[in-house]
Amino acid sequence: MATPSGSWMQEFNEASKLGDEINGMINGKNSLPPSGPETQRHLSATRRKIAILRTKLDILQSLLTALPSKQPITGKEMNRLQDMLKNLSTKVNQMATALNMSSAANRENLLGLDKKTDDDAVNRASGLDNHEQDEGLEKLEETVTSAKHIALAVNEELTLHTKLLDGLDEHVDVTNSRLQTVQRKLALLNKRTKGGCSCLVLPVIAIVILIVVIRGLFKYL
């Protein structure tokens, strides 16, 4: 069974091999075109491997910090392992810097192409006839004016509907108040009549309520 320090060395050796692989990928970029899909895929793959290697280095640092609690180890040995890890971390940072510089150069090449394309477009636009430009501006002005008139019409229509709804709400409140007053009076009348007269009072109540509602509706309309 491997000791904790032996397991740590095994993990370190794997991280070191990954570092050598990344270094080869960065050097191999020189054989690729300055820009293009293939170059972009190569750079993306290299960045992913650098991210994986940095994660491995963080794990190695955590394991190294906990190593004295798992097995006896001298201070000299701890310093040696720490120096190994530090040197590998420095190597990773240098490779990341080299990769970023390569990516920046690639972006400059792409921007150079884009700038050339933009310049061509500007040159073509400057060659347009002034009459065509004036016609385009006139059509744009007509479109803006038409949209403005439509917006004003819609706003007036919404204002009218809002006023109608406010009037309807007010009328409903007044009619409801009147109905409540009539109901209270009829209830009082019903209590006074009682007995045999109640059969006559009920139709009268219905007729009065109906008249109040109809009058209110006709008044609003």
Secondary structure, DSSP 4 states (H G I P E B T S, - for coil): ---HHHHHHHHHHHHHHHHHHHHHHHHHGGGS-SSSHHHHHHHHHHHHHHHHHHHHHHHHHHHHHHGGGTS---HHHHHHHHHHHHHHHHHHHHHHHHHHHHHHHHHHHHHHHHHHHHHHHHHHHHTS-HHHHHHHHHHHHHHHHHHHHHHHHHHHHHHHHHHHHHHHHHHHHHHHHHHHHHHHHHHHHHHHH-GGGHHHHHHHHHHHHHHHHHHHHHHH-
